[in-house]
Amino acid sequence: MSSATPKYAAKSTLRSIKNFSKGYSDMQAKVREATSNDPWGPSGTQMDELAQATFSQ
């Protein structure tokens, strides 16, 4: 486990708190997570879910 992992876990937790406190919808929160500055980028599952939502809304 690298020393950067706790840093990104803390950022993810803070992002979740912001999503809740600002009243973001579930889809808005997913977009925020997929477009975060985390070095590994969004997963294929996240990208597929966002792409599917693009056509259904």
C-alpha distance matrix in Angstrom:
0.0 3.8 6.7 8.3 6.8 9.0 11.7 12.1 12.1 14.8 16.6 16.8 18.2 20.6 21.7 22.5 24.6 26.4 27.2 28.8 30.6 32.0 33.2 31.6 32.4 29.9 30.4 30.0 26.7 25.5 26.8 25.1 21.7 22.5 23.7 21.0 19.5 16.0 15.2 14.9 18.4 20.1 19.9 23.1 23.8 23.7 26.0 28.3 28.7 29.6 31.9 33.7 34.1 35.7 38.5 39.0 39.6
3.8 0.0 3.8 5.4 5.7 8.2 9.7 10.7 11.8 14.0 15.3 16.2 18.0 19.8 20.8 22.3 24.2 25.6 26.7 28.6 30.1 31.3 32.8 31.1 32.3 30.1 30.3 29.6 26.4 25.4 26.2 24.2 21.1 21.8 22.4 19.4 17.4 14.2 13.2 13.8 17.3 19.6 20.1 23.4 24.5 24.0 25.9 28.6 29.1 29.5 31.9 33.9 34.2 35.5 38.5 39.2 39.5
6.7 3.8 0.0 3.8 5.5 6.5 7.4 9.6 10.9 12.1 13.7 15.3 16.7 18.0 19.5 21.3 22.7 24.0 25.5 27.4 28.4 29.7 31.6 30.3 31.9 30.0 30.4 29.3 26.0 25.6 26.3 23.8 21.1 22.3 22.4 19.1 17.0 14.2 13.8 15.3 18.4 20.8 21.8 25.4 26.3 25.3 27.2 30.2 30.4 30.4 33.0 35.2 35.1 36.2 39.5 40.1 40.0
8.3 5.4 3.8 0.0 3.8 5.7 5.2 6.5 8.8 10.1 10.8 12.5 14.5 15.5 16.6 18.7 20.3 21.2 22.6 24.8 25.9 26.9 28.7 27.2 28.8 27.0 27.2 25.9 22.8 22.3 22.8 20.2 17.6 18.7 18.7 15.3 13.2 10.4 10.3 12.0 14.9 17.5 18.9 22.5 23.5 22.2 24.0 27.1 27.3 27.1 29.6 31.9 31.7 32.7 36.0 36.8 36.6
6.8 5.7 5.5 3.8 0.0 3.8 5.3 5.3 6.2 8.7 9.9 10.6 12.4 14.3 15.2 16.6 18.6 20.0 21.0 22.9 24.4 25.7 27.1 25.5 26.8 24.7 25.2 24.3 21.0 20.3 21.3 19.1 16.0 17.4 18.0 14.9 13.6 10.3 10.7 11.4 14.2 16.0 16.9 20.6 21.1 20.1 22.3 25.1 25.0 25.3 28.0 29.9 29.8 31.1 34.3 34.8 34.8
9.0 8.2 6.5 5.7 3.8 0.0 3.8 5.5 4.9 6.1 8.6 9.7 10.4 12.2 14.0 15.3 16.5 18.3 19.8 21.3 22.5 24.1 25.8 24.7 26.3 24.5 25.4 24.3 20.8 20.8 22.1 19.4 16.7 18.7 19.3 15.9 14.9 12.2 13.5 14.5 16.7 18.3 19.4 23.1 23.2 21.8 24.3 27.1 26.5 26.6 29.7 31.5 30.9 32.4 35.7 35.8 35.5
11.7 9.7 7.4 5.2 5.3 3.8 0.0 3.8 5.5 5.3 6.4 8.7 10.0 10.7 12.4 14.5 15.6 16.6 18.4 20.3 21.2 22.4 24.4 23.3 25.2 23.8 24.5 22.9 19.6 19.9 20.6 17.5 15.3 17.4 17.2 13.6 12.2 10.1 11.7 13.6 15.5 17.4 19.2 23.0 23.4 21.5 23.6 26.7 26.2 25.8 28.8 30.9 30.1 31.2 34.6 35.0 34.4
12.1 10.7 9.6 6.5 5.3 5.5 3.8 0.0 3.8 5.3 4.9 6.0 8.5 9.7 10.2 12.2 14.2 15.0 16.2 18.4 19.7 20.6 22.3 20.7 22.3 20.7 21.1 19.7 16.5 16.4 17.1 14.3 11.8 13.7 13.9 10.4 9.6 7.1 9.3 10.6 12.1 13.7 15.5 19.3 19.6 17.7 19.8 22.9 22.4 22.0 25.0 27.1 26.4 27.5 30.9 31.3 30.9
12.1 11.8 10.9 8.8 6.2 4.9 5.5 3.8 0.0 3.8 5.4 5.1 6.2 8.6 9.8 10.6 12.5 14.3 15.3 16.8 18.5 20.0 21.3 20.0 21.4 19.6 20.6 19.6 16.0 16.1 17.6 15.0 12.2 14.7 15.7 12.5 12.6 10.0 12.4 12.9 14.2 14.9 16.2 19.9 19.5 17.8 20.5 23.2 22.2 22.3 25.5 27.1 26.3 27.9 31.2 31.2 30.8
14.8 14.0 12.1 10.1 8.7 6.1 5.3 5.3 3.8 0.0 3.8 5.4 5.1 6.2 8.5 9.9 10.7 12.3 14.2 15.6 16.5 18.2 20.0 19.3 21.3 20.0 21.3 19.8 16.3 17.2 18.4 15.3 13.3 16.3 16.6 13.1 13.2 11.6 14.4 15.6 16.5 17.4 19.1 22.8 22.4 20.2 22.7 25.6 24.3 24.0 27.4 29.0 27.8 29.2 32.7 32.5 31.7
16.6 15.3 13.7 10.8 9.9 8.6 6.4 4.9 5.4 3.8 0.0 3.8 5.4 5.0 6.0 8.6 9.9 10.4 12.1 14.3 15.2 16.1 18.1 17.0 19.2 18.2 18.9 17.0 13.8 14.7 15.4 12.1 10.5 13.4 13.2 9.6 9.8 8.9 12.2 13.8 14.0 15.0 17.4 21.0 20.8 18.1 20.3 23.4 22.2 21.4 24.7 26.6 25.3 26.4 29.9 30.0 29.0
16.8 16.2 15.3 12.5 10.6 9.7 8.7 6.0 5.1 5.4 3.8 0.0 3.8 5.4 5.0 6.3 8.7 9.8 10.4 12.5 14.3 15.3 16.5 15.1 16.7 15.1 16.1 14.7 11.2 11.8 13.2 10.4 8.1 11.3 12.1 9.1 10.5 9.1 12.5 13.0 12.8 12.9 14.9 18.4 17.7 15.1 17.7 20.5 19.1 18.6 22.1 23.7 22.4 23.9 27.3 27.1 26.4
18.2 18.0 16.7 14.5 12.4 10.4 10.0 8.5 6.2 5.1 5.4 3.8 0.0 3.8 5.4 5.1 6.4 8.7 9.9 10.9 12.4 14.3 15.5 14.9 16.7 15.4 17.2 15.9 12.2 13.6 15.5 12.7 10.9 14.4 15.3 12.5 14.0 12.8 16.2 16.7 16.6 16.4 18.0 21.4 20.2 17.8 20.7 23.1 21.3 21.0 24.6 25.8 24.2 25.9 29.3 28.7 27.8
20.6 19.8 18.0 15.5 14.3 12.2 10.7 9.7 8.6 6.2 5.0 5.4 3.8 0.0 3.8 5.4 5.1 6.2 8.6 10.0 10.5 12.1 14.1 13.8 16.4 15.9 17.4 15.4 12.1 14.2 15.4 12.0 11.3 14.9 15.0 12.0 13.4 13.2 16.8 17.9 17.5 17.6 19.9 23.2 22.3 19.4 21.8 24.6 22.6 21.7 25.4 26.8 24.8 26.2 29.7 29.2 27.8
21.7 20.8 19.5 16.6 15.2 14.0 12.4 10.2 9.8 8.5 6.0 5.0 5.4 3.8 0.0 3.8 5.4 5.1 6.1 8.7 9.9 10.5 12.2 11.0 13.3 12.9 13.9 11.7 8.6 10.7 11.6 8.3 7.9 11.6 11.6 9.2 11.4 11.6 15.4 16.2 15.1 14.8 17.3 20.4 19.4 16.3 18.5 21.2 19.3 18.1 21.7 23.2 21.2 22.4 25.9 25.6 24.2
22.5 22.3 21.3 18.7 16.6 15.3 14.5 12.2 10.6 9.9 8.6 6.3 5.1 5.4 3.8 0.0 3.8 5.4 5.0 6.3 8.6 10.0 10.7 9.9 11.7 10.8 12.7 11.3 7.8 10.1 12.1 9.6 8.9 12.7 13.7 11.9 14.5 14.2 17.9 18.0 16.8 15.8 17.6 20.5 18.9 16.0 18.7 20.9 18.4 17.8 21.6 22.5 20.3 22.1 25.4 24.5 23.3
24.6 24.2 22.7 20.3 18.6 16.5 15.6 14.2 12.5 10.7 9.9 8.7 6.4 5.1 5.4 3.8 0.0 3.8 5.4 5.2 6.1 8.5 9.9 10.4 12.9 12.9 15.3 13.4 10.4 13.4 15.1 12.3 12.3 16.1 16.6 14.5 16.8 16.9 20.6 21.2 20.2 19.4 21.4 24.3 22.7 19.7 22.3 24.5 21.9 21.1 24.8 25.7 23.2 24.9 28.2 27.1 25.5
26.4 25.6 24.0 21.2 20.0 18.3 16.6 15.0 14.3 12.3 10.4 9.8 8.7 6.2 5.1 5.4 3.8 0.0 3.8 5.4 5.1 5.9 8.3 8.5 11.7 12.5 14.2 11.6 9.3 12.6 13.4 10.4 11.5 15.0 14.8 13.1 15.5 16.4 20.2 21.1 19.6 19.0 21.4 24.2 22.9 19.5 21.6 24.0 21.5 20.1 23.7 24.8 22.1 23.3 26.7 25.9 23.9
27.2 26.7 25.5 22.6 21.0 19.8 18.4 16.2 15.3 14.2 12.1 10.4 9.9 8.6 6.1 5.0 5.4 3.8 0.0 3.8 5.7 5.5 6.1 5.3 8.0 8.7 10.5 8.2 6.0 9.6 10.8 8.5 9.8 13.2 13.6 12.7 15.8 16.6 20.3 20.6 18.7 17.4 19.5 21.9 20.2 16.9 19.0 21.1 18.3 16.9 20.6 21.4 18.6 20.0 23.3 22.3 20.4
28.8 28.6 27.4 24.8 22.9 21.3 20.3 18.4 16.8 15.6 14.3 12.5 10.9 10.0 8.7 6.3 5.2 5.4 3.8 0.0 3.8 5.6 5.2 6.4 8.6 9.5 12.3 10.7 8.7 12.2 14.0 12.2 13.0 16.5 17.2 16.3 19.3 19.8 23.5 23.7 21.9 20.4 22.2 24.5 22.4 19.3 21.7 23.4 20.3 19.4 23.0 23.4 20.4 22.2 25.2 23.7 21.8
30.6 30.1 28.4 25.9 24.4 22.5 21.2 19.7 18.5 16.5 15.2 14.3 12.4 10.5 9.9 8.6 6.1 5.1 5.7 3.8 0.0 3.8 5.5 7.9 11.0 12.7 15.1 12.9 11.4 15.1 16.3 14.0 15.4 18.9 18.9 17.7 20.4 21.3 25.1 25.8 24.1 23.0 25.1 27.5 25.7 22.5 24.6 26.5 23.6 22.2 25.8 26.4 23.3 24.6 27.7 26.3 24.0
32.0 31.3 29.7 26.9 25.7 24.1 22.4 20.6 20.0 18.2 16.1 15.3 14.3 12.1 10.5 10.0 8.5 5.9 5.5 5.6 3.8 0.0 3.8 5.7 9.3 11.8 13.4 10.7 10.2 14.0 14.4 12.3 14.6 17.6 17.3 16.6 19.5 20.9 24.7 25.4 23.3 22.1 24.5 26.7 25.1 21.6 23.2 25.2 22.3 20.4 23.8 24.6 21.3 22.2 25.3 24.1 21.5
33.2 32.8 31.6 28.7 27.1 25.8 24.4 22.3 21.3 20.0 18.1 16.5 15.5 14.1 12.2 10.7 9.9 8.3 6.1 5.2 5.5 3.8 0.0 3.8 6.4 9.2 11.4 9.4 9.4 13.0 13.9 12.8 14.9 17.7 18.0 17.9 21.2 22.4 26.1 26.3 23.9 22.2 24.1 25.9 23.9 20.6 22.3 23.8 20.6 19.0 22.4 22.5 19.1 20.4 23.2 21.6 19.0
31.6 31.1 30.3 27.2 25.5 24.7 23.3 20.7 20.0 19.3 17.0 15.1 14.9 13.8 11.0 9.9 10.4 8.5 5.3 6.4 7.9 5.7 3.8 0.0 3.8 6.5 7.9 5.6 6.0 9.5 10.2 9.5 11.8 14.3 14.7 15.1 18.6 19.8 23.4 23.4 20.7 18.8 20.8 22.4 20.5 17.1 18.7 20.2 17.1 15.3 18.6 19.1 15.7 16.9 19.9 18.6 16.2
32.4 32.3 31.9 28.8 26.8 26.3 25.2 22.3 21.4 21.3 19.2 16.7 16.7 16.4 13.3 11.7 12.9 11.7 8.0 8.6 11.0 9.3 6.4 3.8 0.0 3.8 5.4 5.1 6.2 8.7 9.9 10.6 12.4 14.3 15.4 16.5 20.2 21.1 24.4 23.8 21.0 18.5 20.0 21.0 18.7 15.6 17.2 18.1 14.7 13.2 16.5 16.3 12.8 14.5 17.1 15.4 13.2
29.9 30.1 30.0 27.0 24.7 24.5 23.8 20.7 19.6 20.0 18.2 15.1 15.4 15.9 12.9 10.8 12.9 12.5 8.7 9.5 12.7 11.8 9.2 6.5 3.8 0.0 3.8 5.5 5.2 6.3 8.8 10.0 10.7 12.4 14.4 15.5 19.2 19.5 22.7 21.6 18.9 16.1 17.0 18.1 15.5 12.6 14.7 15.3 11.8 11.2 14.6 14.2 11.3 13.7 16.3 14.5 13.3
30.4 30.3 30.4 27.2 25.2 25.4 24.5 21.1 20.6 21.3 18.9 16.1 17.2 17.4 13.9 12.7 15.3 14.2 10.5 12.3 15.1 13.4 11.4 7.9 5.4 3.8 0.0 3.8 5.4 5.0 6.3 8.6 9.8 10.5 12.3 14.2 18.0 18.6 21.4 20.3 17.2 14.2 15.4 16.0 13.8 10.7 11.9 12.7 9.4 7.9 11.2 11.3 8.2 10.1 13.0 11.9 10.6
30.0 29.6 29.3 25.9 24.3 24.3 22.9 19.7 19.6 19.8 17.0 14.7 15.9 15.4 11.7 11.3 13.4 11.6 8.2 10.7 12.9 10.7 9.4 5.6 5.1 5.5 3.8 0.0 3.8 5.4 5.1 6.2 8.7 9.9 10.6 12.2 15.9 17.1 20.3 19.8 16.6 14.4 16.4 17.5 16.0 12.4 13.3 15.0 12.2 9.9 13.2 14.0 11.0 11.8 15.2 14.6 12.6
26.7 26.4 26.0 22.8 21.0 20.8 19.6 16.5 16.0 16.3 13.8 11.2 12.2 12.1 8.6 7.8 10.4 9.3 6.0 8.7 11.4 10.2 9.4 6.0 6.2 5.2 5.4 3.8 0.0 3.8 5.5 5.0 6.2 8.6 9.9 10.5 14.2 14.9 18.2 17.7 15.0 12.9 14.8 16.6 14.9 11.4 13.3 15.2 12.4 11.0 14.6 15.5 13.0 14.5 17.8 17.1 15.7
25.5 25.4 25.6 22.3 20.3 20.8 19.9 16.4 16.1 17.2 14.7 11.8 13.6 14.2 10.7 10.1 13.4 12.6 9.6 12.2 15.1 14.0 13.0 9.5 8.7 6.3 5.0 5.4 3.8 0.0 3.8 5.4 5.1 6.1 8.6 9.9 13.6 13.8 16.7 15.5 12.6 9.9 11.4 12.9 11.2 7.7 9.6 11.5 8.9 7.7 11.5 12.6 10.7 12.4 15.7 15.3 14.7
26.8 26.2 26.3 22.8 21.3 22.1 20.6 17.1 17.6 18.4 15.4 13.2 15.5 15.4 11.6 12.1 15.1 13.4 10.8 14.0 16.3 14.4 13.9 10.2 9.9 8.8 6.3 5.1 5.5 3.8 0.0 3.8 5.4 5.1 6.1 8.5 12.1 13.2 15.9 15.1 11.8 9.5 11.9 13.2 12.4 8.7 9.1 11.6 9.9 7.3 10.5 12.5 10.6 11.1 14.7 15.2 14.1
25.1 24.2 23.8 20.2 19.1 19.4 17.5 14.3 15.0 15.3 12.1 10.4 12.7 12.0 8.3 9.6 12.3 10.4 8.5 12.2 14.0 12.3 12.8 9.5 10.6 10.0 8.6 6.2 5.0 5.4 3.8 0.0 3.8 5.6 5.3 6.0 9.7 11.1 14.3 14.4 11.5 10.2 13.2 15.3 14.8 11.0 11.9 14.9 13.2 11.0 14.2 16.3 14.3 14.8 18.5 18.8 17.5
21.7 21.1 21.1 17.6 16.0 16.7 15.3 11.8 12.2 13.3 10.5 8.1 10.9 11.3 7.9 8.9 12.3 11.5 9.8 13.0 15.4 14.6 14.9 11.8 12.4 10.7 9.8 8.7 6.2 5.1 5.4 3.8 0.0 3.8 5.5 5.3 8.8 8.9 12.1 11.5 9.1 7.6 10.2 12.9 12.3 8.9 10.6 13.6 12.3 11.0 14.3 16.3 15.0 16.0 19.5 19.8 19.1
22.5 21.8 22.3 18.7 17.4 18.7 17.4 13.7 14.7 16.3 13.4 11.3 14.4 14.9 11.6 12.7 16.1 15.0 13.2 16.5 18.9 17.6 17.7 14.3 14.3 12.4 10.5 9.9 8.6 6.1 5.1 5.6 3.8 0.0 3.8 5.7 8.8 8.9 11.2 10.1 6.8 4.8 7.8 10.0 10.2 6.7 7.4 10.9 10.4 8.8 11.6 14.1 13.4 14.0 17.5 18.4 18.2
23.7 22.4 22.4 18.7 18.0 19.3 17.2 13.9 15.7 16.6 13.2 12.1 15.3 15.0 11.6 13.7 16.6 14.8 13.6 17.2 18.9 17.3 18.0 14.7 15.4 14.4 12.3 10.6 9.9 8.6 6.1 5.3 5.5 3.8 0.0 3.8 6.6 8.3 10.6 10.7 7.4 7.1 10.8 12.9 13.7 10.3 10.0 13.7 13.4 11.1 13.4 16.4 15.4 15.2 18.8 20.1 19.4
21.0 19.4 19.1 15.3 14.9 15.9 13.6 10.4 12.5 13.1 9.6 9.1 12.5 12.0 9.2 11.9 14.5 13.1 12.7 16.3 17.7 16.6 17.9 15.1 16.5 15.5 14.2 12.2 10.5 9.9 8.5 6.0 5.3 5.7 3.8 0.0 3.8 5.5 8.7 9.7 7.4 8.3 11.8 14.7 15.4 12.2 12.8 16.5 16.0 14.2 16.8 19.6 18.5 18.7 22.3 23.3 22.5
19.5 17.4 17.0 13.2 13.6 14.9 12.2 9.6 12.6 13.2 9.8 10.5 14.0 13.4 11.4 14.5 16.8 15.5 15.8 19.3 20.4 19.5 21.2 18.6 20.2 19.2 18.0 15.9 14.2 13.6 12.1 9.7 8.8 8.8 6.6 3.8 0.0 3.8 6.2 8.5 7.4 9.8 13.3 16.3 17.6 14.8 15.2 19.0 19.1 17.3 19.6 22.6 21.9 21.8 25.4 26.7 25.9
16.0 14.2 14.2 10.4 10.3 12.2 10.1 7.1 10.0 11.6 8.9 9.1 12.8 13.2 11.6 14.2 16.9 16.4 16.6 19.8 21.3 20.9 22.4 19.8 21.1 19.5 18.6 17.1 14.9 13.8 13.2 11.1 8.9 8.9 8.3 5.5 3.8 0.0 3.8 5.7 5.9 8.5 11.4 14.8 16.1 13.8 14.8 18.4 18.6 17.6 20.0 22.7 22.4 22.8 26.2 27.3 27.0
15.2 13.2 13.8 10.3 10.7 13.5 11.7 9.3 12.4 14.4 12.2 12.5 16.2 16.8 15.4 17.9 20.6 20.2 20.3 23.5 25.1 24.7 26.1 23.4 24.4 22.7 21.4 20.3 18.2 16.7 15.9 14.3 12.1 11.2 10.6 8.7 6.2 3.8 0.0 3.8 5.7 9.3 11.6 14.8 16.8 15.2 15.6 19.1 20.1 19.3 21.1 24.0 24.2 24.4 27.7 29.2 29.2
14.9 13.8 15.3 12.0 11.4 14.5 13.6 10.6 12.9 15.6 13.8 13.0 16.7 17.9 16.2 18.0 21.2 21.1 20.6 23.7 25.8 25.4 26.3 23.4 23.8 21.6 20.3 19.8 17.7 15.5 15.1 14.4 11.5 10.1 10.7 9.7 8.5 5.7 3.8 0.0 3.8 6.8 8.3 11.4 13.5 12.5 13.1 16.3 17.5 17.2 19.0 21.6 22.3 22.8 25.8 27.2 27.6
18.4 17.3 18.4 14.9 14.2 16.7 15.5 12.1 14.2 16.5 14.0 12.8 16.6 17.5 15.1 16.8 20.2 19.6 18.7 21.9 24.1 23.3 23.9 20.7 21.0 18.9 17.2 16.6 15.0 12.6 11.8 11.5 9.1 6.8 7.4 7.4 7.4 5.9 5.7 3.8 0.0 3.8 6.6 9.5 11.6 9.8 9.9 13.5 14.6 13.8 15.5 18.4 18.9 19.1 22.2 23.8 24.1
20.1 19.6 20.8 17.5 16.0 18.3 17.4 13.7 14.9 17.4 15.0 12.9 16.4 17.6 14.8 15.8 19.4 19.0 17.4 20.4 23.0 22.1 22.2 18.8 18.5 16.1 14.2 14.4 12.9 9.9 9.5 10.2 7.6 4.8 7.1 8.3 9.8 8.5 9.3 6.8 3.8 0.0 3.8 6.6 8.1 6.0 6.6 10.0 10.9 10.5 12.4 14.9 15.5 16.1 19.1 20.4 20.9
19.9 20.1 21.8 18.9 16.9 19.4 19.2 15.5 16.2 19.1 17.4 14.9 18.0 19.9 17.3 17.6 21.4 21.4 19.5 22.2 25.1 24.5 24.1 20.8 20.0 17.0 15.4 16.4 14.8 11.4 11.9 13.2 10.2 7.8 10.8 11.8 13.3 11.4 11.6 8.3 6.6 3.8 0.0 3.8 5.3 5.2 6.3 8.6 10.0 10.9 12.4 14.3 15.5 16.8 19.2 20.3 21.5
23.1 23.4 25.4 22.5 20.6 23.1 23.0 19.3 19.9 22.8 21.0 18.4 21.4 23.2 20.4 20.5 24.3 24.2 21.9 24.5 27.5 26.7 25.9 22.4 21.0 18.1 16.0 17.5 16.6 12.9 13.2 15.3 12.9 10.0 12.9 14.7 16.3 14.8 14.8 11.4 9.5 6.6 3.8 0.0 3.8 5.4 5.1 6.1 8.5 9.9 10.4 12.1 14.2 15.3 17.1 18.6 20.3
23.8 24.5 26.3 23.5 21.1 23.2 23.4 19.6 19.5 22.4 20.8 17.7 20.2 22.3 19.4 18.9 22.7 22.9 20.2 22.4 25.7 25.1 23.9 20.5 18.7 15.5 13.8 16.0 14.9 11.2 12.4 14.8 12.3 10.2 13.7 15.4 17.6 16.1 16.8 13.5 11.6 8.1 5.3 3.8 0.0 3.8 5.5 5.1 6.1 8.7 9.8 10.5 12.3 14.3 16.0 16.7 18.5
23.7 24.0 25.3 22.2 20.1 21.8 21.5 17.7 17.8 20.2 18.1 15.1 17.8 19.4 16.3 16.0 19.7 19.5 16.9 19.3 22.5 21.6 20.6 17.1 15.6 12.6 10.7 12.4 11.4 7.7 8.7 11.0 8.9 6.7 10.3 12.2 14.8 13.8 15.2 12.5 9.8 6.0 5.2 5.4 3.8 0.0 3.8 5.5 5.2 6.2 8.6 10.0 10.7 12.4 14.9 15.5 16.6
26.0 25.9 27.2 24.0 22.3 24.3 23.6 19.8 20.5 22.7 20.3 17.7 20.7 21.8 18.5 18.7 22.3 21.6 19.0 21.7 24.6 23.2 22.3 18.7 17.2 14.7 11.9 13.3 13.3 9.6 9.1 11.9 10.6 7.4 10.0 12.8 15.2 14.8 15.6 13.1 9.9 6.6 6.3 5.1 5.5 3.8 0.0 3.8 5.5 5.2 6.1 8.6 9.9 10.6 13.0 14.6 15.7
28.3 28.6 30.2 27.1 25.1 27.1 26.7 22.9 23.2 25.6 23.4 20.5 23.1 24.6 21.2 20.9 24.5 24.0 21.1 23.4 26.5 25.2 23.8 20.2 18.1 15.3 12.7 15.0 15.2 11.5 11.6 14.9 13.6 10.9 13.7 16.5 19.0 18.4 19.1 16.3 13.5 10.0 8.6 6.1 5.1 5.5 3.8 0.0 3.8 5.5 5.0 6.1 8.6 9.8 11.2 12.6 14.6
28.7 29.1 30.4 27.3 25.0 26.5 26.2 22.4 22.2 24.3 22.2 19.1 21.3 22.6 19.3 18.4 21.9 21.5 18.3 20.3 23.6 22.3 20.6 17.1 14.7 11.8 9.4 12.2 12.4 8.9 9.9 13.2 12.3 10.4 13.4 16.0 19.1 18.6 20.1 17.5 14.6 10.9 10.0 8.5 6.1 5.2 5.5 3.8 0.0 3.8 5.5 5.2 6.2 8.7 10.4 10.7 12.4
29.6 29.5 30.4 27.1 25.3 26.6 25.8 22.0 22.3 24.0 21.4 18.6 21.0 21.7 18.1 17.8 21.1 20.1 16.9 19.4 22.2 20.4 19.0 15.3 13.2 11.2 7.9 9.9 11.0 7.7 7.3 11.0 11.0 8.8 11.1 14.2 17.3 17.6 19.3 17.2 13.8 10.5 10.9 9.9 8.7 6.2 5.2 5.5 3.8 0.0 3.8 5.4 5.0 6.2 9.1 10.0 10.7
31.9 31.9 33.0 29.6 28.0 29.7 28.8 25.0 25.5 27.4 24.7 22.1 24.6 25.4 21.7 21.6 24.8 23.7 20.6 23.0 25.8 23.8 22.4 18.6 16.5 14.6 11.2 13.2 14.6 11.5 10.5 14.2 14.3 11.6 13.4 16.8 19.6 20.0 21.1 19.0 15.5 12.4 12.4 10.4 9.8 8.6 6.1 5.0 5.5 3.8 0.0 3.8 5.4 5.1 7.0 9.1 10.6
33.7 33.9 35.2 31.9 29.9 31.5 30.9 27.1 27.1 29.0 26.6 23.7 25.8 26.8 23.2 22.5 25.7 24.8 21.4 23.4 26.4 24.6 22.5 19.1 16.3 14.2 11.3 14.0 15.5 12.6 12.5 16.3 16.3 14.1 16.4 19.6 22.6 22.7 24.0 21.6 18.4 14.9 14.3 12.1 10.5 10.0 8.6 6.1 5.2 5.4 3.8 0.0 3.8 5.4 5.6 6.6 9.1
34.1 34.2 35.1 31.7 29.8 30.9 30.1 26.4 26.3 27.8 25.3 22.4 24.2 24.8 21.2 20.3 23.2 22.1 18.6 20.4 23.3 21.3 19.1 15.7 12.8 11.3 8.2 11.0 13.0 10.7 10.6 14.3 15.0 13.4 15.4 18.5 21.9 22.4 24.2 22.3 18.9 15.5 15.5 14.2 12.3 10.7 9.9 8.6 6.2 5.0 5.4 3.8 0.0 3.8 5.4 5.0 6.2
35.7 35.5 36.2 32.7 31.1 32.4 31.2 27.5 27.9 29.2 26.4 23.9 25.9 26.2 22.4 22.1 24.9 23.3 20.0 22.2 24.6 22.2 20.4 16.9 14.5 13.7 10.1 11.8 14.5 12.4 11.1 14.8 16.0 14.0 15.2 18.7 21.8 22.8 24.4 22.8 19.1 16.1 16.8 15.3 14.3 12.4 10.6 9.8 8.7 6.2 5.1 5.4 3.8 0.0 3.8 5.7 5.9
38.5 38.5 39.5 36.0 34.3 35.7 34.6 30.9 31.2 32.7 29.9 27.3 29.3 29.7 25.9 25.4 28.2 26.7 23.3 25.2 27.7 25.3 23.2 19.9 17.1 16.3 13.0 15.2 17.8 15.7 14.7 18.5 19.5 17.5 18.8 22.3 25.4 26.2 27.7 25.8 22.2 19.1 19.2 17.1 16.0 14.9 13.0 11.2 10.4 9.1 7.0 5.6 5.4 3.8 0.0 3.8 5.8
39.0 39.2 40.1 36.8 34.8 35.8 35.0 31.3 31.2 32.5 30.0 27.1 28.7 29.2 25.6 24.5 27.1 25.9 22.3 23.7 26.3 24.1 21.6 18.6 15.4 14.5 11.9 14.6 17.1 15.3 15.2 18.8 19.8 18.4 20.1 23.3 26.7 27.3 29.2 27.2 23.8 20.4 20.3 18.6 16.7 15.5 14.6 12.6 10.7 10.0 9.1 6.6 5.0 5.7 3.8 0.0 3.8
39.6 39.5 40.0 36.6 34.8 35.5 34.4 30.9 30.8 31.7 29.0 26.4 27.8 27.8 24.2 23.3 25.5 23.9 20.4 21.8 24.0 21.5 19.0 16.2 13.2 13.3 10.6 12.6 15.7 14.7 14.1 17.5 19.1 18.2 19.4 22.5 25.9 27.0 29.2 27.6 24.1 20.9 21.5 20.3 18.5 16.6 15.7 14.6 12.4 10.7 10.6 9.1 6.2 5.9 5.8 3.8 0.0
